Amino acid sequence: MNKKTFKYKSNRAKKTGLPPGSVVYTGDRNADEIILEVFSYNETFLEEKNKAKISDLQKYIDNQKTIEWINITGLHDTALIEQIGSMYNLHPLLLEDIVNPNQRPKVDEYENCLFIVTKVIFWDDNLQEIDSEQISFVIHKQGLISFQEKERSIFDYVRNRIRNYKGKVRKMGSDYLLYALLDNIVDNYFLVLEKIGDSMEFLEEELFTNPNEKTLKTIHQLKREMILLKKAVWPTRDLISNLYRTENELITNSTHLYIKDLYDHVIQINESTDIYRDMLTSNQEMYLSTLSNKMNLVMKVLTIISTVFIPLTFIVGVYGMNFKYMPELDWKYGYPLICLLMLIISVFMLFYFRRKKWL
């Protein structure tokens, strides 16, 4: 993740000294070509183009009878992005934000459109970490334009609803389509939380059975992923709230109710994120406490062993001096008597420690 952050910083250096509204892509090139996908639909009509050309968009601009959803995958071709912006009369600052994939989720109102930036979160099962992608939406009178960095299947569910005439998406306007796409993104947050929750269950089981250095690394990794998730979810709450409170005519009253429900979901995700972060902090403290207890047990055993051997060492030291007139040195049974005495002292001390519950 840190490498990605440094790469963004390096790419952002391309914009140094340029005037506001300069369309410069500051992300990674994730596609060889930009893919234009078009859905033109109403209650009784559907036209779908998987790989449309820029010239195909012209016929949809003034069409008032259908809703147009144009999904653009790949942001590195800034000339094409500027051409689309010119066709739909999009503000240069809006285009600048689209090709900067390190934006904070937000809602901006322009004269002829609403601009929404959000983050979609994915869970990588192989790396056991979060992968994020910025998605931008422009809702205007003719429909909705969405911009993705990578070709993913995040919106397949909405596509199938449009194709199969399921739900209200074919009956309502582009604002409801925006809600459906945002709802899809928020639902994906829940899936990521479930994956993190599964990892935490395994982690807690490991903490109680056999905690080790790998356990601590897992805790730190999950805490880092939760920070990344929080950075995406927390501003999304403000985004949905602003979208709900807006009086822009592009968002109808009938859609406000659905956006309010979406806001409740985001609040729930924020609360779950805070709970998981607190649990990870508790797990870290539990690991350190377990490690400290293990160390205390080791020190306790070593201390008891040392204490038992102190009088034995004293006896051995006294009789190891070998002075000429030590009478015990000439006793026939001196050696076994000293060994017996040492054994009695050891047993007595162990019995005393056991009685004091130090063992």
C-alpha positions as CSV (number, residue, x, y, z in Angstrom):
1,M,0.0,0.0,0.0
2,N,2.8,2.4,0.8
3,K,4.3,1.8,-2.6
4,K,1.0,2.8,-4.2
5,T,0.9,6.0,-2.1
6,F,4.4,7.0,-3.2
7,K,3.5,6.3,-6.8
8,Y,0.5,8.7,-6.5
9,K,2.8,11.3,-5.1
10,S,5.3,10.9,-7.9
11,N,2.5,11.1,-10.5
12,R,0.9,14.1,-8.9
13,A,4.2,15.9,-9.5
14,K,3.3,16.0,-13.2
15,K,0.7,18.6,-12.3
16,T,3.1,20.9,-10.5
17,G,2.8,24.5,-11.9
18,L,-0.1,23.7,-14.2
19,P,-3.2,25.9,-14.0
20,P,-6.5,24.6,-12.4
21,G,-8.6,22.5,-14.7
22,S,-5.5,20.8,-16.4
23,V,-6.5,17.3,-17.3
24,V,-3.5,15.2,-16.3
25,Y,-3.9,11.5,-15.4
26,T,-2.1,10.9,-12.0
27,G,-2.9,7.2,-11.6
28,D,-1.6,3.9,-13.0
29,R,-2.4,2.8,-16.5
30,N,-4.7,-0.2,-15.9
31,A,-6.1,-0.7,-19.4
32,D,-4.6,-0.6,-22.9
33,E,-7.7,1.2,-24.3
34,I,-10.6,3.1,-22.9
35,I,-13.8,1.1,-23.1
36,L,-17.1,2.9,-23.6
37,E,-20.2,1.0,-22.6
38,V,-23.7,2.4,-23.3
39,F,-27.1,1.5,-22.0
40,S,-30.0,3.5,-23.5
41,Y,-33.3,2.4,-22.0
42,N,-36.8,3.2,-20.8
43,E,-39.7,1.0,-19.7
44,T,-40.2,-0.5,-23.1
45,F,-36.9,0.0,-24.9
46,L,-33.3,-1.2,-24.3
47,E,-30.2,-0.6,-26.5
48,E,-26.8,-1.8,-25.3
49,K,-23.4,-1.3,-26.8
50,N,-20.5,-3.0,-25.1
51,K,-17.7,-1.3,-27.0
52,A,-19.1,2.0,-28.3
53,K,-17.1,4.7,-30.1
54,I,-16.9,8.3,-29.2
55,S,-18.9,9.2,-32.3
56,D,-21.7,6.9,-31.1
57,L,-22.4,9.1,-28.1
58,Q,-23.6,12.1,-30.2
59,K,-27.0,10.6,-30.9
60,Y,-27.7,10.1,-27.2
61,I,-27.0,13.7,-26.1
62,D,-30.4,15.3,-27.1
63,N,-32.5,12.1,-26.7
64,Q,-35.2,12.9,-24.1
65,K,-37.1,9.7,-24.5
66,T,-34.6,7.3,-22.9
67,I,-32.1,7.2,-20.0
68,E,-28.5,7.0,-21.0
69,W,-25.9,5.3,-18.9
70,I,-22.4,5.6,-20.3
71,N,-19.8,3.7,-18.4
72,I,-16.2,4.5,-19.2
73,T,-13.4,2.2,-18.2
74,G,-9.8,3.5,-18.2
75,L,-8.8,7.1,-17.5
76,H,-5.3,7.3,-19.0
77,D,-6.4,8.7,-22.4
78,T,-7.0,12.3,-21.2
79,A,-7.7,13.6,-24.8
80,L,-10.7,11.3,-25.0
81,I,-11.9,12.3,-21.5
82,E,-11.6,16.0,-22.6
83,Q,-13.6,15.2,-25.8
84,I,-16.4,13.6,-23.7
85,G,-16.3,16.6,-21.4
86,S,-16.7,18.9,-24.4
87,M,-19.6,16.9,-25.8
88,Y,-21.5,17.1,-22.5
89,N,-20.3,20.6,-21.5
90,L,-18.5,19.4,-18.4
91,H,-16.5,21.8,-16.3
92,P,-12.6,21.5,-16.6
93,L,-12.3,21.2,-12.7
94,L,-14.7,18.2,-12.9
95,L,-12.5,16.6,-15.6
96,E,-9.4,17.3,-13.6
97,D,-10.9,15.4,-10.6
98,I,-12.0,12.5,-12.7
99,V,-8.4,11.7,-13.9
100,N,-7.0,12.2,-10.4
101,P,-7.7,8.8,-8.7
102,N,-6.6,10.0,-5.3
103,Q,-9.7,12.1,-4.7
104,R,-11.6,12.1,-1.4
105,P,-15.3,11.0,-1.8
106,K,-17.4,14.0,-2.3
107,V,-20.4,15.6,-4.1
108,D,-19.9,18.8,-6.2
109,E,-22.8,20.7,-7.8
110,Y,-22.2,22.3,-11.2
111,E,-24.6,24.4,-13.3
112,N,-25.7,21.5,-15.5
113,C,-24.8,18.4,-13.5
114,L,-23.9,16.7,-10.2
115,F,-20.4,15.3,-9.8
116,I,-19.9,12.4,-7.3
117,V,-16.6,10.8,-6.4
118,T,-16.5,7.6,-4.3
119,K,-14.3,4.7,-3.6
120,V,-15.1,1.0,-4.3
121,I,-13.4,-1.5,-2.0
122,F,-12.4,-5.0,-2.9
123,W,-10.9,-7.8,-0.8
124,D,-8.0,-9.7,-2.2
125,D,-8.2,-13.3,-0.9
126,N,-4.7,-14.2,-2.0
127,L,-2.9,-11.2,-0.5
128,Q,-5.5,-10.9,2.4
129,E,-5.7,-7.1,1.9
130,I,-7.9,-4.4,0.6
131,D,-7.7,-3.1,-3.0
132,S,-9.5,0.2,-3.8
133,E,-10.6,2.0,-6.9
134,Q,-12.0,5.4,-7.5
135,I,-15.3,5.7,-9.4
136,S,-16.7,9.0,-10.5
137,F,-20.3,9.8,-11.6
138,V,-21.7,12.7,-13.6
139,I,-25.5,12.9,-13.5
140,H,-27.0,15.3,-16.0
141,K,-30.4,15.8,-17.7
142,Q,-29.7,13.2,-20.4
143,G,-28.6,10.5,-18.0
144,L,-25.5,9.3,-16.1
145,I,-21.8,8.9,-17.0
146,S,-19.6,6.7,-14.8
147,F,-15.8,6.6,-14.9
148,Q,-13.8,3.5,-13.7
149,E,-10.1,3.0,-13.5
150,K,-10.2,-0.7,-14.1
151,E,-12.5,-3.2,-15.8
152,R,-14.3,-4.9,-13.0
153,S,-17.6,-6.6,-12.4
154,I,-18.8,-4.3,-9.6
155,F,-21.8,-3.1,-11.6
156,D,-22.8,-6.4,-13.2
157,Y,-25.8,-6.7,-10.9
158,V,-27.2,-3.4,-12.0
159,R,-26.5,-4.3,-15.7
160,N,-28.5,-7.5,-15.3
161,R,-31.4,-5.6,-13.6
162,I,-31.6,-3.3,-16.7
163,R,-31.3,-6.2,-19.1
164,N,-33.9,-8.4,-17.3
165,Y,-36.3,-5.6,-16.4
166,K,-35.9,-6.3,-12.7
167,G,-36.7,-3.8,-10.0
168,K,-37.5,-0.1,-10.6
169,V,-34.4,0.9,-12.5
170,R,-36.1,0.8,-15.9
171,K,-39.1,2.7,-14.7
172,M,-37.3,5.6,-12.9
173,G,-34.8,8.2,-13.9
174,S,-31.1,8.6,-13.9
175,D,-31.1,9.6,-10.2
176,Y,-32.4,6.2,-9.3
177,L,-29.7,4.6,-11.5
178,L,-27.1,6.6,-9.5
179,Y,-28.7,5.3,-6.3
180,A,-28.6,1.7,-7.6
181,L,-24.9,2.0,-8.5
182,L,-24.0,3.6,-5.2
183,D,-26.0,0.9,-3.4
184,N,-23.9,-1.7,-5.2
185,I,-20.7,0.0,-4.0
186,V,-22.0,0.2,-0.4
187,D,-23.1,-3.5,-0.5
188,N,-19.5,-4.3,-1.5
189,Y,-18.3,-2.6,1.7
190,F,-20.4,-5.1,3.7
191,L,-18.7,-8.0,1.8
192,V,-15.3,-6.7,2.7
193,L,-16.3,-6.3,6.3
194,E,-17.5,-9.9,6.3
195,K,-14.1,-11.0,5.0
196,I,-12.3,-9.0,7.6
197,G,-14.6,-10.4,10.3
198,D,-13.8,-14.0,9.2
199,S,-10.1,-13.1,9.4
200,M,-10.6,-11.7,12.9
201,E,-12.4,-14.9,14.1
202,F,-9.5,-17.0,13.0
203,L,-7.1,-14.5,14.6
204,E,-8.9,-14.6,18.0
205,E,-8.8,-18.4,17.9
206,E,-5.1,-18.3,17.2
207,L,-4.6,-15.8,20.1
208,F,-6.1,-18.3,22.6
209,T,-4.3,-21.4,21.2
210,N,-0.9,-20.5,19.9
211,P,0.0,-16.8,19.6
212,N,3.2,-16.0,17.8
213,E,5.0,-13.3,15.8
214,K,2.8,-14.1,12.7
215,T,-0.2,-13.4,14.8
216,L,1.1,-9.9,15.6
217,K,1.9,-9.3,12.0
218,T,-1.7,-10.3,11.1
219,I,-3.1,-7.9,13.7
220,H,-1.0,-5.0,12.3
221,Q,-2.0,-5.9,8.7
222,L,-5.7,-5.9,9.6
223,K,-5.4,-2.6,11.4
224,R,-3.9,-1.1,8.3
225,E,-6.7,-2.5,6.2
226,M,-9.3,-1.1,8.6
227,I,-7.6,2.4,8.3
228,L,-7.9,2.2,4.5
229,L,-11.5,1.1,4.8
230,K,-12.2,3.9,7.2
231,K,-10.7,6.4,4.8
232,A,-13.1,5.3,2.1
233,V,-16.3,4.8,4.3
234,W,-16.1,7.9,6.5
235,P,-16.3,10.5,3.7
236,T,-18.8,8.3,1.9
237,R,-21.1,9.0,4.8
238,D,-20.8,12.7,4.2
239,L,-21.3,12.1,0.5
240,I,-24.6,10.3,0.9
241,S,-25.7,12.8,3.5
242,N,-25.1,15.7,1.1
243,L,-26.7,13.9,-1.7
244,Y,-29.8,13.4,0.5
245,R,-30.0,17.0,1.6
246,T,-29.4,18.5,-1.9
247,E,-32.2,20.4,-3.5
248,N,-30.8,19.9,-7.0
249,E,-33.6,19.2,-9.5
250,L,-31.6,16.2,-10.8
251,I,-32.4,14.3,-7.6
252,T,-36.2,13.8,-7.4
253,N,-38.2,13.4,-4.2
254,S,-39.0,9.8,-4.9
255,T,-35.3,8.9,-5.0
256,H,-34.6,10.8,-1.7
257,L,-36.2,8.0,0.3
258,Y,-33.8,5.4,-1.2
259,I,-30.8,7.6,-0.6
260,K,-31.9,8.0,3.0
261,D,-31.9,4.2,3.3
262,L,-28.5,4.1,1.7
263,Y,-27.3,6.6,4.3
264,D,-28.5,4.3,7.1
265,H,-26.4,1.5,5.6
266,V,-23.3,3.7,5.5
267,I,-23.8,4.6,9.1
268,Q,-24.0,0.9,9.9
269,I,-20.7,0.2,8.1
270,N,-19.0,3.1,9.9
271,E,-20.2,1.7,13.2
272,S,-19.0,-1.8,12.3
273,T,-15.6,-0.4,11.2
274,D,-15.2,1.3,14.5
275,I,-16.1,-1.9,16.4
276,Y,-13.6,-3.9,14.4
277,R,-10.8,-1.4,15.0
278,D,-11.5,-1.5,18.7
279,M,-11.5,-5.3,18.6
280,L,-8.1,-5.3,16.8
281,T,-6.7,-3.0,19.4
282,S,-8.0,-5.3,22.1
283,N,-6.5,-8.3,20.3
284,Q,-3.2,-6.5,20.1
285,E,-3.3,-5.8,23.8
286,M,-4.3,-9.4,24.5
287,Y,-1.3,-10.6,22.4
288,L,1.1,-8.4,24.4
289,S,-0.5,-9.5,27.6
290,T,-0.3,-13.2,26.7
291,L,3.3,-12.7,25.7
292,S,4.0,-11.0,29.0
293,N,2.3,-13.8,30.9
294,K,4.4,-16.4,29.2
295,M,7.5,-14.4,30.0
296,N,6.4,-14.2,33.7
297,L,5.8,-17.9,33.8
298,V,9.2,-18.6,32.4
299,M,10.8,-16.2,34.9
300,K,8.8,-17.7,37.7
301,V,10.1,-21.2,36.9
302,L,13.7,-20.0,36.6
303,T,13.4,-18.1,39.9
304,I,12.1,-21.1,41.7
305,I,14.9,-23.3,40.3
306,S,17.4,-20.7,41.3
307,T,15.9,-20.3,44.8
308,V,16.0,-24.1,45.3
309,F,19.6,-24.3,44.3
310,I,20.8,-21.4,46.5
311,P,21.1,-23.5,49.7
312,L,22.4,-26.4,47.8
313,T,25.1,-24.2,46.2
314,F,26.0,-22.9,49.7
315,I,26.5,-26.4,51.1
316,V,28.5,-27.5,48.1
317,G,30.6,-24.4,48.4
318,V,31.3,-24.9,52.1
319,Y,32.4,-28.5,51.7
320,G,34.3,-27.7,48.5
321,M,36.8,-25.7,50.5
322,N,38.6,-28.9,51.6
323,F,40.3,-27.6,54.7
324,K,42.5,-30.1,56.5
325,Y,40.7,-30.2,59.8
326,M,37.1,-30.4,58.6
327,P,35.8,-33.4,60.5
328,E,33.0,-34.1,58.0
329,L,35.6,-35.0,55.3
330,D,36.6,-38.1,57.2
331,W,33.1,-39.4,57.9
332,K,32.3,-42.7,56.4
333,Y,28.7,-41.7,55.6
334,G,29.4,-38.0,55.0
335,Y,28.8,-37.9,51.3
336,P,25.4,-39.7,51.4
337,L,24.3,-37.7,54.4
338,I,25.1,-34.4,52.6
339,C,23.2,-35.7,49.5
340,L,20.2,-36.6,51.7
341,L,20.3,-33.2,53.4
342,M,20.3,-31.5,50.1
343,L,17.4,-33.6,48.9
344,I,15.4,-32.9,52.1
345,I,16.1,-29.1,51.7
346,S,14.9,-29.3,48.0
347,V,11.7,-31.2,48.9
348,F,11.0,-28.9,51.8
349,M,11.4,-25.8,49.6
350,L,9.2,-27.2,46.8
351,F,6.6,-28.2,49.3
352,Y,6.7,-24.7,50.8
353,F,6.4,-23.0,47.4
354,R,3.4,-25.3,46.5
355,R,1.7,-24.4,49.8
356,K,2.1,-20.7,49.0
357,K,0.6,-21.5,45.6
358,W,3.8,-20.2,43.9
359,L,3.9,-23.4,41.9
